[in-house]
Amino acid sequence: MDKKEQDVRDLIRQEGRRGRRPIDLGAQRERREKLTALRKLLEIGTEADFVKAVRAFGLREGSPEFLASLEIWRGYRS
């Protein structure tokens, strides 16, 4: 999907919500991009490579998010 199509879809979604609480399209887009990147990280073969990639992604080793990601990866790989 190209940028123009995504912008049109976002605009339609925004207009459809008129009169209700506004949605933060930027935050939704950022969350979608992060989830896509994390899905790709799940395909990494070794735990050491996964840990390196997650650190590069911006999660600090030992943080709750890091530990949750590692637990999800271990469950996915087993």
PyMOL Python script that loads the backbone (N, CA, C, O; Angstrom):
from pymol import cmd

cmd.read_pdbstr("""\
ATOM      1  N   MET A   1       0.858  -1.165   0.000  1.00  0.00           N
ATOM      2  CA  MET A   1       0.000   0.000   0.000  1.00  0.00           C
ATOM      3  C   MET A   1       0.908   1.234   0.000  1.00  0.00           C
ATOM      4  O   MET A   1       1.826   1.343   0.813  1.00  0.00           O
ATOM      5  N   ASP A   2       0.641   2.141  -0.908  1.00  0.00           N
ATOM      6  CA  ASP A   2       1.500   3.316  -0.978  1.00  0.00           C
ATOM      7  C   ASP A   2       1.029   4.393   0.002  1.00  0.00           C
ATOM      8  O   ASP A   2      -0.036   4.282   0.609  1.00  0.00           O
ATOM      9  N   LYS A   3       1.835   5.414   0.135  1.00  0.00           N
ATOM     10  CA  LYS A   3       1.597   6.489   1.110  1.00  0.00           C
ATOM     11  C   LYS A   3       0.270   7.190   0.859  1.00  0.00           C
ATOM     12  O   LYS A   3      -0.454   7.506   1.803  1.00  0.00           O
ATOM     13  N   LYS A   4      -0.053   7.436  -0.405  1.00  0.00           N
ATOM     14  CA  LYS A   4      -1.284   8.155  -0.741  1.00  0.00           C
ATOM     15  C   LYS A   4      -2.522   7.349  -0.325  1.00  0.00           C
ATOM     16  O   LYS A   4      -3.471   7.902   0.232  1.00  0.00           O
ATOM     17  N   GLU A   5      -2.504   6.037  -0.601  1.00  0.00           N
ATOM     18  CA  GLU A   5      -3.635   5.190  -0.208  1.00  0.00           C
ATOM     19  C   GLU A   5      -3.794   5.174   1.301  1.00  0.00           C
ATOM     20  O   GLU A   5      -4.914   5.250   1.807  1.00  0.00           O
ATOM     21  N   GLN A   6      -2.681   5.077   2.030  1.00  0.00           N
ATOM     22  CA  GLN A   6      -2.741   5.064   3.484  1.00  0.00           C
ATOM     23  C   GLN A   6      -3.292   6.382   4.015  1.00  0.00           C
ATOM     24  O   GLN A   6      -4.085   6.381   4.956  1.00  0.00           O
ATOM     25  N   ASP A   7      -2.888   7.498   3.431  1.00  0.00           N
ATOM     26  CA  ASP A   7      -3.403   8.799   3.853  1.00  0.00           C
ATOM     27  C   ASP A   7      -4.904   8.898   3.622  1.00  0.00           C
ATOM     28  O   ASP A   7      -5.627   9.437   4.459  1.00  0.00           O
ATOM     29  N   VAL A   8      -5.378   8.378   2.488  1.00  0.00           N
ATOM     30  CA  VAL A   8      -6.815   8.405   2.187  1.00  0.00           C
ATOM     31  C   VAL A   8      -7.568   7.551   3.204  1.00  0.00           C
ATOM     32  O   VAL A   8      -8.606   7.968   3.718  1.00  0.00           O
ATOM     33  N   ARG A   9      -7.052   6.363   3.494  1.00  0.00           N
ATOM     34  CA  ARG A   9      -7.708   5.499   4.485  1.00  0.00           C
ATOM     35  C   ARG A   9      -7.748   6.151   5.857  1.00  0.00           C
ATOM     36  O   ARG A   9      -8.753   6.071   6.563  1.00  0.00           O
ATOM     37  N   ASP A  10      -6.644   6.800   6.234  1.00  0.00           N
ATOM     38  CA  ASP A  10      -6.606   7.493   7.521  1.00  0.00           C
ATOM     39  C   ASP A  10      -7.636   8.619   7.567  1.00  0.00           C
ATOM     40  O   ASP A  10      -8.310   8.807   8.579  1.00  0.00           O
ATOM     41  N   LEU A  11      -7.754   9.356   6.486  1.00  0.00           N
ATOM     42  CA  LEU A  11      -8.719  10.453   6.416  1.00  0.00           C
ATOM     43  C   LEU A  11     -10.149   9.924   6.509  1.00  0.00           C
ATOM     44  O   LEU A  11     -10.978  10.496   7.218  1.00  0.00           O
ATOM     45  N   ILE A  12     -10.437   8.844   5.803  1.00  0.00           N
ATOM     46  CA  ILE A  12     -11.778   8.245   5.852  1.00  0.00           C
ATOM     47  C   ILE A  12     -12.091   7.775   7.273  1.00  0.00           C
ATOM     48  O   ILE A  12     -13.195   7.988   7.773  1.00  0.00           O
ATOM     49  N   ARG A  13     -11.119   7.139   7.917  1.00  0.00           N
ATOM     50  CA  ARG A  13     -11.318   6.667   9.286  1.00  0.00           C
ATOM     51  C   ARG A  13     -11.571   7.850  10.214  1.00  0.00           C
ATOM     52  O   ARG A  13     -12.443   7.798  11.082  1.00  0.00           O
ATOM     53  N   GLN A  14     -10.804   8.907  10.020  1.00  0.00           N
ATOM     54  CA  GLN A  14     -10.945  10.096  10.858  1.00  0.00           C
ATOM     55  C   GLN A  14     -12.311  10.744  10.651  1.00  0.00           C
ATOM     56  O   GLN A  14     -12.963  11.123  11.625  1.00  0.00           O
ATOM     57  N   GLU A  15     -12.751  10.877   9.416  1.00  0.00           N
ATOM     58  CA  GLU A  15     -14.049  11.487   9.122  1.00  0.00           C
ATOM     59  C   GLU A  15     -15.198  10.620   9.635  1.00  0.00           C
ATOM     60  O   GLU A  15     -16.234  11.138  10.053  1.00  0.00           O
ATOM     61  N   GLY A  16     -15.013   9.313   9.601  1.00  0.00           N
ATOM     62  CA  GLY A  16     -16.051   8.411  10.092  1.00  0.00           C
ATOM     63  C   GLY A  16     -16.240   8.511  11.590  1.00  0.00           C
ATOM     64  O   GLY A  16     -17.280   8.113  12.114  1.00  0.00           O
ATOM     65  N   ARG A  17     -15.268   9.027  12.266  1.00  0.00           N
ATOM     66  CA  ARG A  17     -15.351   9.168  13.719  1.00  0.00           C
ATOM     67  C   ARG A  17     -15.800  10.571  14.126  1.00  0.00           C
ATOM     68  O   ARG A  17     -15.800  10.895  15.314  1.00  0.00           O
ATOM     69  N   ARG A  18     -16.170  11.380  13.192  1.00  0.00           N
ATOM     70  CA  ARG A  18     -16.560  12.752  13.490  1.00  0.00           C
ATOM     71  C   ARG A  18     -17.656  12.766  14.553  1.00  0.00           C
ATOM     72  O   ARG A  18     -18.630  12.019  14.465  1.00  0.00           O
ATOM     73  N   GLY A  19     -17.487  13.614  15.547  1.00  0.00           N
ATOM     74  CA  GLY A  19     -18.447  13.722  16.632  1.00  0.00           C
ATOM     75  C   GLY A  19     -18.088  12.832  17.817  1.00  0.00           C
ATOM     76  O   GLY A  19     -18.688  12.943  18.886  1.00  0.00           O
ATOM     77  N   ARG A  20     -17.136  11.972  17.632  1.00  0.00           N
ATOM     78  CA  ARG A  20     -16.651  11.117  18.724  1.00  0.00           C
ATOM     79  C   ARG A  20     -15.251  11.545  19.098  1.00  0.00           C
ATOM     80  O   ARG A  20     -14.663  12.418  18.459  1.00  0.00           O
ATOM     81  N   ARG A  21     -14.720  10.925  20.139  1.00  0.00           N
ATOM     82  CA  ARG A  21     -13.382  11.266  20.583  1.00  0.00           C
ATOM     83  C   ARG A  21     -12.384  11.087  19.435  1.00  0.00           C
ATOM     84  O   ARG A  21     -12.397  10.051  18.771  1.00  0.00           O
ATOM     85  N   PRO A  22     -11.526  12.071  19.193  1.00  0.00           N
ATOM     86  CA  PRO A  22     -10.569  11.967  18.082  1.00  0.00           C
ATOM     87  C   PRO A  22      -9.541  10.864  18.337  1.00  0.00           C
ATOM     88  O   PRO A  22      -9.207  10.545  19.478  1.00  0.00           O
ATOM     89  N   ILE A  23      -9.057  10.301  17.250  1.00  0.00           N
ATOM     90  CA  ILE A  23      -8.020   9.284  17.358  1.00  0.00           C
ATOM     91  C   ILE A  23      -6.688   9.891  16.956  1.00  0.00           C
ATOM     92  O   ILE A  23      -6.626  10.795  16.124  1.00  0.00           O
ATOM     93  N   ASP A  24      -5.645   9.390  17.548  1.00  0.00           N
ATOM     94  CA  ASP A  24      -4.302   9.881  17.254  1.00  0.00           C
ATOM     95  C   ASP A  24      -3.709   9.009  16.154  1.00  0.00           C
ATOM     96  O   ASP A  24      -3.174   7.934  16.426  1.00  0.00           O
ATOM     97  N   LEU A  25      -3.806   9.476  14.908  1.00  0.00           N
ATOM     98  CA  LEU A  25      -3.349   8.695  13.772  1.00  0.00           C
ATOM     99  C   LEU A  25      -1.844   8.469  13.805  1.00  0.00           C
ATOM    100  O   LEU A  25      -1.366   7.403  13.417  1.00  0.00           O
ATOM    101  N   GLY A  26      -1.105   9.454  14.260  1.00  0.00           N
ATOM    102  CA  GLY A  26       0.343   9.308  14.342  1.00  0.00           C
ATOM    103  C   GLY A  26       0.738   8.200  15.310  1.00  0.00           C
ATOM    104  O   GLY A  26       1.629   7.403  15.018  1.00  0.00           O
ATOM    105  N   ALA A  27       0.077   8.152  16.459  1.00  0.00           N
ATOM    106  CA  ALA A  27       0.369   7.118  17.447  1.00  0.00           C
ATOM    107  C   ALA A  27      -0.028   5.744  16.917  1.00  0.00           C
ATOM    108  O   ALA A  27       0.684   4.765  17.143  1.00  0.00           O
ATOM    109  N   GLN A  28      -1.151   5.661  16.219  1.00  0.00           N
ATOM    110  CA  GLN A  28      -1.572   4.386  15.637  1.00  0.00           C
ATOM    111  C   GLN A  28      -0.575   3.918  14.583  1.00  0.00           C
ATOM    112  O   GLN A  28      -0.225   2.738  14.543  1.00  0.00           O
ATOM    113  N   ARG A  29      -0.125   4.812  13.747  1.00  0.00           N
ATOM    114  CA  ARG A  29       0.835   4.469  12.695  1.00  0.00           C
ATOM    115  C   ARG A  29       2.153   3.995  13.316  1.00  0.00           C
ATOM    116  O   ARG A  29       2.737   3.004  12.876  1.00  0.00           O
ATOM    117  N   GLU A  30       2.613   4.716  14.344  1.00  0.00           N
ATOM    118  CA  GLU A  30       3.855   4.345  15.018  1.00  0.00           C
ATOM    119  C   GLU A  30       3.726   2.954  15.661  1.00  0.00           C
ATOM    120  O   GLU A  30       4.651   2.146  15.585  1.00  0.00           O
ATOM    121  N   ARG A  31       2.591   2.685  16.285  1.00  0.00           N
ATOM    122  CA  ARG A  31       2.368   1.375  16.913  1.00  0.00           C
ATOM    123  C   ARG A  31       2.363   0.268  15.861  1.00  0.00           C
ATOM    124  O   ARG A  31       2.946  -0.795  16.075  1.00  0.00           O
ATOM    125  N   ARG A  32       1.704   0.515  14.717  1.00  0.00           N
ATOM    126  CA  ARG A  32       1.677  -0.476  13.632  1.00  0.00           C
ATOM    127  C   ARG A  32       3.082  -0.775  13.119  1.00  0.00           C
ATOM    128  O   ARG A  32       3.428  -1.931  12.871  1.00  0.00           O
ATOM    129  N   GLU A  33       3.891   0.275  12.962  1.00  0.00           N
ATOM    130  CA  GLU A  33       5.257   0.105  12.466  1.00  0.00           C
ATOM    131  C   GLU A  33       6.102  -0.686  13.459  1.00  0.00           C
ATOM    132  O   GLU A  33       6.893  -1.542  13.061  1.00  0.00           O
ATOM    133  N   LYS A  34       5.935  -0.402  14.750  1.00  0.00           N
ATOM    134  CA  LYS A  34       6.684  -1.137  15.763  1.00  0.00           C
ATOM    135  C   LYS A  34       6.280  -2.612  15.782  1.00  0.00           C
ATOM    136  O   LYS A  34       7.137  -3.489  15.882  1.00  0.00           O
ATOM    137  N   LEU A  35       4.990  -2.882  15.686  1.00  0.00           N
ATOM    138  CA  LEU A  35       4.527  -4.265  15.677  1.00  0.00           C
ATOM    139  C   LEU A  35       5.060  -5.025  14.467  1.00  0.00           C
ATOM    140  O   LEU A  35       5.428  -6.194  14.574  1.00  0.00           O
ATOM    141  N   THR A  36       5.099  -4.359  13.325  1.00  0.00           N
ATOM    142  CA  THR A  36       5.650  -4.982  12.118  1.00  0.00           C
ATOM    143  C   THR A  36       7.123  -5.306  12.321  1.00  0.00           C
ATOM    144  O   THR A  36       7.579  -6.393  11.963  1.00  0.00           O
ATOM    145  N   ALA A  37       7.861  -4.375  12.889  1.00  0.00           N
ATOM    146  CA  ALA A  37       9.291  -4.599  13.136  1.00  0.00           C
ATOM    147  C   ALA A  37       9.491  -5.733  14.140  1.00  0.00           C
ATOM    148  O   ALA A  37      10.391  -6.555  13.970  1.00  0.00           O
ATOM    149  N   LEU A  38       8.667  -5.786  15.174  1.00  0.00           N
ATOM    150  CA  LEU A  38       8.803  -6.849  16.168  1.00  0.00           C
ATOM    151  C   LEU A  38       8.442  -8.210  15.582  1.00  0.00           C
ATOM    152  O   LEU A  38       9.039  -9.220  15.956  1.00  0.00           O
ATOM    153  N   ARG A  39       7.480  -8.250  14.675  1.00  0.00           N
ATOM    154  CA  ARG A  39       7.148  -9.517  14.007  1.00  0.00           C
ATOM    155  C   ARG A  39       8.346 -10.037  13.231  1.00  0.00           C
ATOM    156  O   ARG A  39       8.607 -11.240  13.212  1.00  0.00           O
ATOM    157  N   LYS A  40       9.069  -9.133  12.595  1.00  0.00           N
ATOM    158  CA  LYS A  40      10.272  -9.533  11.856  1.00  0.00           C
ATOM    159  C   LYS A  40      11.342 -10.054  12.812  1.00  0.00           C
ATOM    160  O   LYS A  40      12.072 -10.988  12.481  1.00  0.00           O
ATOM    161  N   LEU A  41      11.435  -9.450  13.997  1.00  0.00           N
ATOM    162  CA  LEU A  41      12.421  -9.897  14.976  1.00  0.00           C
ATOM    163  C   LEU A  41      12.138 -11.325  15.442  1.00  0.00           C
ATOM    164  O   LEU A  41      13.063 -12.058  15.789  1.00  0.00           O
ATOM    165  N   LEU A  42      10.874 -11.720  15.451  1.00  0.00           N
ATOM    166  CA  LEU A  42      10.526 -13.077  15.888  1.00  0.00           C
ATOM    167  C   LEU A  42      11.128 -14.146  14.983  1.00  0.00           C
ATOM    168  O   LEU A  42      11.292 -15.292  15.400  1.00  0.00           O
ATOM    169  N   GLU A  43      11.453 -13.784  13.764  1.00  0.00           N
ATOM    170  CA  GLU A  43      11.998 -14.745  12.811  1.00  0.00           C
ATOM    171  C   GLU A  43      13.498 -14.979  12.991  1.00  0.00           C
ATOM    172  O   GLU A  43      14.063 -15.846  12.325  1.00  0.00           O
ATOM    173  N   ILE A  44      14.149 -14.230  13.871  1.00  0.00           N
ATOM    174  CA  ILE A  44      15.591 -14.378  14.091  1.00  0.00           C
ATOM    175  C   ILE A  44      15.850 -15.733  14.730  1.00  0.00           C
ATOM    176  O   ILE A  44      15.127 -16.149  15.635  1.00  0.00           O
ATOM    177  N   GLY A  45      16.894 -16.425  14.252  1.00  0.00           N
ATOM    178  CA  GLY A  45      17.133 -17.814  14.620  1.00  0.00           C
ATOM    179  C   GLY A  45      17.695 -18.080  16.005  1.00  0.00           C
ATOM    180  O   GLY A  45      17.250 -19.016  16.668  1.00  0.00           O
ATOM    181  N   THR A  46      18.660 -17.290  16.468  1.00  0.00           N
ATOM    182  CA  THR A  46      19.271 -17.600  17.756  1.00  0.00           C
ATOM    183  C   THR A  46      18.906 -16.534  18.786  1.00  0.00           C
ATOM    184  O   THR A  46      18.609 -15.389  18.447  1.00  0.00           O
ATOM    185  N   GLU A  47      18.937 -16.942  20.044  1.00  0.00           N
ATOM    186  CA  GLU A  47      18.594 -16.010  21.118  1.00  0.00           C
ATOM    187  C   GLU A  47      19.580 -14.854  21.195  1.00  0.00           C
ATOM    188  O   GLU A  47      19.192 -13.712  21.443  1.00  0.00           O
ATOM    189  N   ALA A  48      20.858 -15.154  20.981  1.00  0.00           N
ATOM    190  CA  ALA A  48      21.875 -14.099  21.024  1.00  0.00           C
ATOM    191  C   ALA A  48      21.617 -13.055  19.937  1.00  0.00           C
ATOM    192  O   ALA A  48      21.727 -11.856  20.194  1.00  0.00           O
ATOM    193  N   ASP A  49      21.281 -13.495  18.741  1.00  0.00           N
ATOM    194  CA  ASP A  49      20.973 -12.558  17.655  1.00  0.00           C
ATOM    195  C   ASP A  49      19.701 -11.772  17.962  1.00  0.00           C
ATOM    196  O   ASP A  49      19.606 -10.582  17.663  1.00  0.00           O
ATOM    197  N   PHE A  50      18.727 -12.454  18.561  1.00  0.00           N
ATOM    198  CA  PHE A  50      17.484 -11.775  18.927  1.00  0.00           C
ATOM    199  C   PHE A  50      17.757 -10.677  19.958  1.00  0.00           C
ATOM    200  O   PHE A  50      17.246  -9.564  19.837  1.00  0.00           O
ATOM    201  N   VAL A  51      18.565 -10.998  20.974  1.00  0.00           N
ATOM    202  CA  VAL A  51      18.891 -10.018  22.013  1.00  0.00           C
ATOM    203  C   VAL A  51      19.594  -8.811  21.400  1.00  0.00           C
ATOM    204  O   VAL A  51      19.286  -7.673  21.753  1.00  0.00           O
ATOM    205  N   LYS A  52      20.537  -9.046  20.486  1.00  0.00           N
ATOM    206  CA  LYS A  52      21.230  -7.930  19.810  1.00  0.00           C
ATOM    207  C   LYS A  52      20.232  -7.063  19.044  1.00  0.00           C
ATOM    208  O   LYS A  52      20.291  -5.834  19.103  1.00  0.00           O
ATOM    209  N   ALA A  53      19.320  -7.711  18.327  1.00  0.00           N
ATOM    210  CA  ALA A  53      18.351  -6.972  17.518  1.00  0.00           C
ATOM    211  C   ALA A  53      17.393  -6.173  18.397  1.00  0.00           C
ATOM    212  O   ALA A  53      17.040  -5.042  18.064  1.00  0.00           O
ATOM    213  N   VAL A  54      16.978  -6.752  19.508  1.00  0.00           N
ATOM    214  CA  VAL A  54      16.047  -6.053  20.401  1.00  0.00           C
ATOM    215  C   VAL A  54      16.746  -4.859  21.040  1.00  0.00           C
ATOM    216  O   VAL A  54      16.142  -3.799  21.203  1.00  0.00           O
ATOM    217  N   ARG A  55      18.016  -5.025  21.402  1.00  0.00           N
ATOM    218  CA  ARG A  55      18.777  -3.882  21.938  1.00  0.00           C
ATOM    219  C   ARG A  55      18.895  -2.783  20.891  1.00  0.00           C
ATOM    220  O   ARG A  55      18.742  -1.602  21.206  1.00  0.00           O
ATOM    221  N   ALA A  56      19.165  -3.166  19.649  1.00  0.00           N
ATOM    222  CA  ALA A  56      19.264  -2.186  18.562  1.00  0.00           C
ATOM    223  C   ALA A  56      17.921  -1.514  18.318  1.00  0.00           C
ATOM    224  O   ALA A  56      17.867  -0.360  17.894  1.00  0.00           O
ATOM    225  N   PHE A  57      16.838  -2.235  18.587  1.00  0.00           N
ATOM    226  CA  PHE A  57      15.489  -1.694  18.414  1.00  0.00           C
ATOM    227  C   PHE A  57      15.197  -0.616  19.458  1.00  0.00           C
ATOM    228  O   PHE A  57      14.310   0.215  19.267  1.00  0.00           O
ATOM    229  N   GLY A  58      15.953  -0.634  20.568  1.00  0.00           N
ATOM    230  CA  GLY A  58      15.806   0.429  21.561  1.00  0.00           C
ATOM    231  C   GLY A  58      15.347  -0.030  22.926  1.00  0.00           C
ATOM    232  O   GLY A  58      15.116   0.804  23.802  1.00  0.00           O
ATOM    233  N   LEU A  59      15.206  -1.331  23.140  1.00  0.00           N
ATOM    234  CA  LEU A  59      14.799  -1.815  24.455  1.00  0.00           C
ATOM    235  C   LEU A  59      16.037  -2.083  25.304  1.00  0.00           C
ATOM    236  O   LEU A  59      16.998  -2.701  24.848  1.00  0.00           O
ATOM    237  N   ARG A  60      15.996  -1.607  26.549  1.00  0.00           N
ATOM    238  CA  ARG A  60      17.118  -1.827  27.455  1.00  0.00           C
ATOM    239  C   ARG A  60      17.057  -3.243  28.011  1.00  0.00           C
ATOM    240  O   ARG A  60      15.990  -3.735  28.377  1.00  0.00           O
ATOM    241  N   GLU A  61      18.213  -3.886  28.068  1.00  0.00           N
ATOM    242  CA  GLU A  61      18.274  -5.237  28.614  1.00  0.00           C
ATOM    243  C   GLU A  61      17.860  -5.205  30.084  1.00  0.00           C
ATOM    244  O   GLU A  61      18.375  -4.405  30.865  1.00  0.00           O
ATOM    245  N   GLY A  62      16.938  -6.068  30.447  1.00  0.00           N
ATOM    246  CA  GLY A  62      16.442  -6.125  31.814  1.00  0.00           C
ATOM    247  C   GLY A  62      15.156  -5.339  32.025  1.00  0.00           C
ATOM    248  O   GLY A  62      14.507  -5.496  33.059  1.00  0.00           O
ATOM    249  N   SER A  63      14.776  -4.500  31.071  1.00  0.00           N
ATOM    250  CA  SER A  63      13.528  -3.743  31.209  1.00  0.00           C
ATOM    251  C   SER A  63      12.345  -4.701  31.066  1.00  0.00           C
ATOM    252  O   SER A  63      12.484  -5.769  30.471  1.00  0.00           O
ATOM    253  N   PRO A  64      11.188  -4.330  31.605  1.00  0.00           N
ATOM    254  CA  PRO A  64      10.016  -5.210  31.482  1.00  0.00           C
ATOM    255  C   PRO A  64       9.665  -5.523  30.018  1.00  0.00           C
ATOM    256  O   PRO A  64       9.281  -6.648  29.700  1.00  0.00           O
ATOM    257  N   GLU A  65       9.797  -4.538  29.138  1.00  0.00           N
ATOM    258  CA  GLU A  65       9.497  -4.754  27.725  1.00  0.00           C
ATOM    259  C   GLU A  65      10.483  -5.733  27.096  1.00  0.00           C
ATOM    260  O   GLU A  65      10.103  -6.588  26.296  1.00  0.00           O
ATOM    261  N   PHE A  66      11.759  -5.593  27.473  1.00  0.00           N
ATOM    262  CA  PHE A  66      12.790  -6.492  26.957  1.00  0.00           C
ATOM    263  C   PHE A  66      12.510  -7.925  27.398  1.00  0.00           C
ATOM    264  O   PHE A  66      12.545  -8.852  26.589  1.00  0.00           O
ATOM    265  N   LEU A  67      12.229  -8.097  28.697  1.00  0.00           N
ATOM    266  CA  LEU A  67      11.972  -9.434  29.228  1.00  0.00           C
ATOM    267  C   LEU A  67      10.716 -10.049  28.619  1.00  0.00           C
ATOM    268  O   LEU A  67      10.682 -11.246  28.335  1.00  0.00           O
ATOM    269  N   ALA A  68       9.685  -9.230  28.418  1.00  0.00           N
ATOM    270  CA  ALA A  68       8.458  -9.728  27.791  1.00  0.00           C
ATOM    271  C   ALA A  68       8.728 -10.154  26.346  1.00  0.00           C
ATOM    272  O   ALA A  68       8.222 -11.180  25.891  1.00  0.00           O
ATOM    273  N   SER A  69       9.522  -9.366  25.637  1.00  0.00           N
ATOM    274  CA  SER A  69       9.864  -9.707  24.250  1.00  0.00           C
ATOM    275  C   SER A  69      10.637 -11.013  24.191  1.00  0.00           C
ATOM    276  O   SER A  69      10.383 -11.854  23.328  1.00  0.00           O
ATOM    277  N   LEU A  70      11.574 -11.181  25.103  1.00  0.00           N
ATOM    278  CA  LEU A  70      12.379 -12.401  25.141  1.00  0.00           C
ATOM    279  C   LEU A  70      11.497 -13.612  25.456  1.00  0.00           C
ATOM    280  O   LEU A  70      11.672 -14.678  24.865  1.00  0.00           O
ATOM    281  N   GLU A  71      10.567 -13.451  26.370  1.00  0.00           N
ATOM    282  CA  GLU A  71       9.649 -14.544  26.715  1.00  0.00           C
ATOM    283  C   GLU A  71       8.762 -14.912  25.517  1.00  0.00           C
ATOM    284  O   GLU A  71       8.527 -16.091  25.251  1.00  0.00           O
ATOM    285  N   ILE A  72       8.283 -13.915  24.814  1.00  0.00           N
ATOM    286  CA  ILE A  72       7.461 -14.159  23.619  1.00  0.00           C
ATOM    287  C   ILE A  72       8.293 -14.879  22.552  1.00  0.00           C
ATOM    288  O   ILE A  72       7.824 -15.829  21.926  1.00  0.00           O
ATOM    289  N   TRP A  73       9.544 -14.413  22.350  1.00  0.00           N
ATOM    290  CA  TRP A  73      10.411 -15.044  21.350  1.00  0.00           C
ATOM    291  C   TRP A  73      10.665 -16.503  21.708  1.00  0.00           C
ATOM    292  O   TRP A  73      10.595 -17.378  20.846  1.00  0.00           O
ATOM    293  N   ARG A  74      10.958 -16.764  22.977  1.00  0.00           N
ATOM    294  CA  ARG A  74      11.207 -18.139  23.404  1.00  0.00           C
ATOM    295  C   ARG A  74       9.985 -19.024  23.175  1.00  0.00           C
ATOM    296  O   ARG A  74      10.108 -20.165  22.729  1.00  0.00           O
ATOM    297  N   GLY A  75       8.809 -18.491  23.484  1.00  0.00           N
ATOM    298  CA  GLY A  75       7.573 -19.248  23.245  1.00  0.00           C
ATOM    299  C   GLY A  75       7.323 -19.486  21.761  1.00  0.00           C
ATOM    300  O   GLY A  75       6.843 -20.549  21.365  1.00  0.00           O
ATOM    301  N   TYR A  76       7.645 -18.514  20.965  1.00  0.00           N
ATOM    302  CA  TYR A  76       7.446 -18.612  19.516  1.00  0.00           C
ATOM    303  C   TYR A  76       8.402 -19.631  18.903  1.00  0.00           C
ATOM    304  O   TYR A  76       8.023 -20.380  18.002  1.00  0.00           O
ATOM    305  N   ARG A  77       9.642 -19.657  19.392  1.00  0.00           N
ATOM    306  CA  ARG A  77      10.658 -20.526  18.821  1.00  0.00           C
ATOM    307  C   ARG A  77      10.561 -21.967  19.303  1.00  0.00           C
ATOM    308  O   ARG A  77      11.124 -22.860  18.671  1.00  0.00           O
ATOM    309  N   SER A  78       9.861 -22.214  20.407  1.00  0.00           N
ATOM    310  CA  SER A  78       9.803 -23.597  20.912  1.00  0.00           C
ATOM    311  C   SER A  78       8.624 -24.369  20.366  1.00  0.00           C
ATOM    312  O   SER A  78       8.446 -25.541  20.700  1.00  0.00           O
TER     313      SER A  78
END
""", "prot")
cmd.dss("prot")
cmd.show_as("cartoon", "prot")
cmd.util.cbc("prot")
cmd.orient("prot")
